[in-house]
């Protein structure tokens, strides 16, 4: 499902509320943070899918480079081994998507609480969501991305005091589950950071095998150099890895994490809120573009 137009519309509306001066026209801060959280969680799966596409492309470039010099038996063995390594990545990416889905469910419930249209029993519902989210987080944190355990890059828990809001249900929610959500947002940030490092490595491998190695091989061979050899060599050095999607996801995850703490302490100002909305909107636009081209 494409999220871009819907996500941008929601974030644009929230931004207008954030700038409005009249209290009666403003959505409570919790509702604004909740909308940003939903939009962020909606966009994350597209970034995860893009990371896997890049992994397969980089891996295929490595295989293609080695292909001419191998026996049929060795080609079969190598392809099977590489295919298995890629398949091993899929459960990790699935777990990360599931974690984002549960975060989305929580932020939807938080938005209902903030706007005072929460159904009866909302506290029990959010408790169930957070319990599932925490279990998914424990499972996800034990996984590895690029050979590094996600748990190894999770920052220590931040000690923050939850403020008292006029909305009693919201205050109770934050006191009961505010710190648990901080941990899950930090887990998302850490996982996306590792995914970015893996994408960087995969992108560099693809450039190396598709652009740089052919130029090198042509030079050291006895055959005459192709007429475009110099131009292709320049292009090989100029080529860089485009990680705009992961950069946007990392920025949004970082800002959502810090904004959540500031919101829980009732010190999230308009400037920080608008920066959060901007970071999430850029991620939403990027995710929409990736889905449109997929």
Secondary structure, 3 states (H helix, E strand, C coil): CCCHHHHHHHHHHHHHHHHCCCHHHCCCHHHHHHHHHHHHHHHHHHHHHHHHHHHHHHHHHHHHHHHCCCCHHHHHHHHHHHHHHHHHHHHHHHHHHHHHHHHHHHHHHHHHHHCCCCCCCHHHHHHHHHHHHHHHHHHHHCCEECCEEHHHHCCCCCCCCCCCCCCHHHHHHHHHHHHHHHHHHHHHHHHHHHHHHHHHHHHHHHHHHHHHHHHHHHHHCCCCCCCCHHHHHHHHHHCCCCCHHHHHHHHHHHHHHHHHHHHHCCCCCHHHHHHHHHHHHHHHHHHHHHHHHC
